Amino acid sequence: MVDSLGHRMKFAVVAPSTNTSVQPEYDDMRPHGVTNHFSRISIPDTKVTDDDSFMVMLQSIRDATFDAVDVSMSMEPGCLIMGMSAETFWDGAEGAERLHKRMLERTGGIPVIMGSTALDAAIKSYGGIRKIGIVTPYMPVGDANVRKFFEDQGFEVVNLVGLQSPSPMMIAHETKQTLKRAAIEVSEGVDAVIQCGTNLAFAEVAAIAEFWLEKPVIAINTATYWHALRSMGISDKVYGYGRLLAEF
């Protein structure tokens, strides 16, 4: 159901409470007549130092996600966007499909957009991309699931850099210089650079890197919001965030 401000679309967005990048990046990409309404997945800012502590953090997100979805449904959105990343890659393509089905059951059939499948759609929109380099904020266990998802989709993961950010909140504190260096590091010998981890503020960096590297550089927040817009029939071009929103 639309309203006076969101007369074209009301998006519900669920994101971890530690995430401070998704909301401002989505709002900067928002076309006129589209509104974003955030529901926080309540989690503590646990320290992440290894695979085991990464899994503790991920379980906190899993335990609280459906509650945040239920809250968001009370404003009758036209579509739900999952502003979270790792869980949408877990167990590869089959795991993503299972999660999508569970989310649709929870929303009562209201469309659900996820980061993993949005990135897949974004990559395919460029055409001709087979070899990719990936940047994440994750520990190795998270990186392994990201790699599996893209390999399941038929891509060759040539390079992958996991920044191993020290907590879910601290992901947003990774500097643009750090992200620039990571993008350069994974760009050698690939057709495109892909970034995962929705709390990495990578949208503007990706647009700049795409120009200098002369190849697609796709940020997960850009891809997810793009996929939500296009899936709901909104074709507005948005400039300043790379070719994806400006051309496709």
N, C-alpha and C positions, 0 to 999 in steps of 0.2 A: 504494500500500500504506500502510495506517495503522499506528500504533504505540501504545504505552501512553499517551503524552502527547498525541499528535495522533490521538486515536481517532476523530475525525470527518473530519479532512483534514490532510494535510501539503502545504503550499505551498512550492514552490521559487521563489525570487525572484532574478532577475539584475538588478544595478544597477551603474552605474559606480563604480569604487573611490573617486572623488572625492565621491560622493553620501552625505551624512550626514543627509538628511531622510526618505528613503523608509523605512528600517528602523524608526526610532522611531515614525513615524506609523502604519505598518502594525501594529506591535506594540500600539499604543494602541487600535486598532480590532479587535483579534483576539478573537473569541468563545472561550469555554471549549471545549477539545477540538480547537482548530485551532492548528497551529503553522506558523511562518514560518521558512524556512531559506535564508539568503542566500549567493549566489555572486557574487563581485565581478568585474566587467569591468575588467581592469587597464588603466588609462590614466594618462598624466601629467597634471598640473594645468597645462596649457598656457595661456598668456595669450590672451585673446580680445578683439580690438580692432576687428575688421571682419569682413566676410563671408568673406574668404580664411582668416583664422585660425579662424573658426567652423567652416569646412569641414575644417580640419586636425584640430580636436577631434572632429568627427563621424566622420571616417575612423578615428581611433584607437579609437572605440567600435565601429565596424563590424568592424575587424580582430580585435577580441578577444571579441566577443559569443559566437560559437559555442563557443569554449573554455570560457567560463563556463557556458554551457548544458550542455556535456558533463560538467563537474564536478558540476553540480547533479543530473544524472540518476542518479548513483550512490546517492542516498538514496531512489530510487523514489518520487518525489512523485506526488500525485494530479493536480496541475495546476502549470503554470509561469506565473508572473506576470512580465511585463517591466516592471521598475521604472525605466524610461528612457522618454524622451518623444519627442525630435525625430525620431528615425529612424522612429517609428511613424506620423508624419504625412507623411513624405517622398514626394513625387510624388502627393499627394492620395489619394483613395479607392483608386485602382488600385494605387498603391505600397503602401498598407497591406495590401491583399489579397495582394499578392505576398509581402510580408514574412511575413504570417501563414502562408502556405503553406510557406515555407522553414523557419519555426520549427517547424511541425508535423512536417515531414520530419525535422528534427534531433531532436525529442523522441520520435520513433517513434509519433506519434499521441496522445501525452498532451496534454490541452487546454492551449492557450496564450491568455493574456489580455493584451491590449495597451492602452496608454493612449488611443490615438486612438479606437478602436472602443468602448472602455468609456465614454468621454465621450459619444459619439454615443448609446449605449444609455441613459446617465444622463439626457441632455437629453430624450430621447423619453419617458422614464418619467414626467416631470413633465406632459407634454402641453401643447400650445398654444404652444410656443416656436418662433419663427421668426427673430427678430432677436437677435443676440448681440453682446456685448462681450468681448474676450479680453485677458488679461494673460499675458505670457511673459517669460522671462529672456533671450530670444534677440536675435541680430543680425537685420537685415532679411531675409537669405536664409532664415533659419529661420522668421520670421514669415510670409513668403510661402507657405511650404509648409503651415503651420498653416491659413492663410486658405484655401488651395486645398482642403484636406481638408474643412473645414466647408462651403464652398460646393459642393463635389461632393456633399455629403450633403443639400443643399437649404436650408441656413441662409444668412441674410444677415448678413455680418460688418459691423456698423455702426461699431464702434470697436475699435482694437487698440493696446495699449501694449506695446512690447518694452523691457524694462529694460536690455538690453545689459550684463549682468553680466560682469565682467572676466576670469573664468575659470570652469571647471566647478565647482571647489570653492567659489568665492566666491559662487555662486548661493545657497547656504545661509546666507550672511551678510546677505542682504537683510532689513532689519528689518520687523517687523510694521507699523510706521508707513508704511514705503514701500509695502508690499503693500496696506494700507488705502487710501492715496491713489490707487494705481493702480486698485483696484477701483472707487472712486468715479468716477475719471476716465472709465472705460469704461462706466459704468452708465447714462449718459444716453441715453434713446431706445431702450433694448433690453428684451427680455423676460427675459434672463438674462445673468449674468456667468460666464465660463468661464476657468479658469486652466490653463495648460500649463507643463511644465517640472518634473520630479519632484523636483528638489533645492530648489525654493522651498517653504519651510515654510508652506504656505497653508491647511492643513486647518482649524485652529482659527479663523483669520482669516475663512475662508469662512463658517463657521457664524455668527459674529458679524455679518458683513456681510449675510448673508441675512436676519437679523432686522431690521437697521436699514434696509436698502434695500427690504425688502418685496418681494423677487423672488428667484428661484433664483440662488444663487452656488455654483458647482460646482468643487471642487478636483480636480485630476487624480489625486492619490493616493487621495482618498476614492472617486472614481468607479471607479478601477481595482480597489481592494480590494473595494468593493461588488459590482462585476461578477463578480469571481472568486468571492465567496461565493455570490451568487445563481446563477451558472452551475453551481456544484457542488452546488446544492440546499440550501444553508445559508441559512435565512431569518431568523436572529436579528436583532432590532433593536438597533442600537448608538447610544447617545445622546451628544451633545456635539459632533457633527460635521455638523450640519445635517439637513435633511429627508430627504436621499437615504437614509442609513443608518437613520434613525429611522422612516421611513414606507413606503419602497418595497422 
